[in-house]
Amino acid sequence: MAADIGSIQVDFVGKPDTRFNALGAKGLGEVAMAGVAPAIANAVQTFFNRVLGS
């Protein structure tokens, strides 16, 4: 569950960051993906608990 992750602090930088790429572009995609892996793991565990009855 995404609530298990805790708080995520996001800082916005007003200038390009050319260390990462030549354009200096930045993204926020990682923040949205933070809860995906735990949600999939939880779904798989729930499925196997119901199928195997453990």
N, C-alpha and C positions, 0 to 999 in steps of 0.2 A: 504494500500500500504506500502511496506517495507520502502519506503523513508520517511514515517511519523514517524518512530521510532527514527531517529537521529543516532548519531554515537555510536558505541559500541567499547570500549577499551578492547583488549585482551592482557593479560600478560602471558608469558610462564615462568613456574617455572622449573628449571633444576633438581629438586630433588623430590623423591616420597612424596606424601601427604598421610600418613598413618592414618590421622584423619578421612578421608572419608571411606576408606576401607582398608582391611589388605594388599592388594597388592600394594597400593599406586598409583593405576591407576587414570588417569584424562582423561576427554573427552572435546570435543568442540561441541557436539551436540546441546547445548542450543543456540548457536549463529546462527546456521542454521535454527532453529525453530522460531526465533524471529518474522518473518514476516508472519507466517502461520495463526495465530488467527485473526489478522486484515484483512488479505486477505479473509478469510472465512466469517467474519462479513460483509465485503463490498459486497461480492457476494450475500449473503442472502438479504441484504438491497436492492441491485439493482434488484434482482428477484422480491421481494415483491412490490417494486415501479412500476415495469412494469406490474405485474399481477393485482394489486389493483388500479393502475393508480393514486397513490397519489404523 
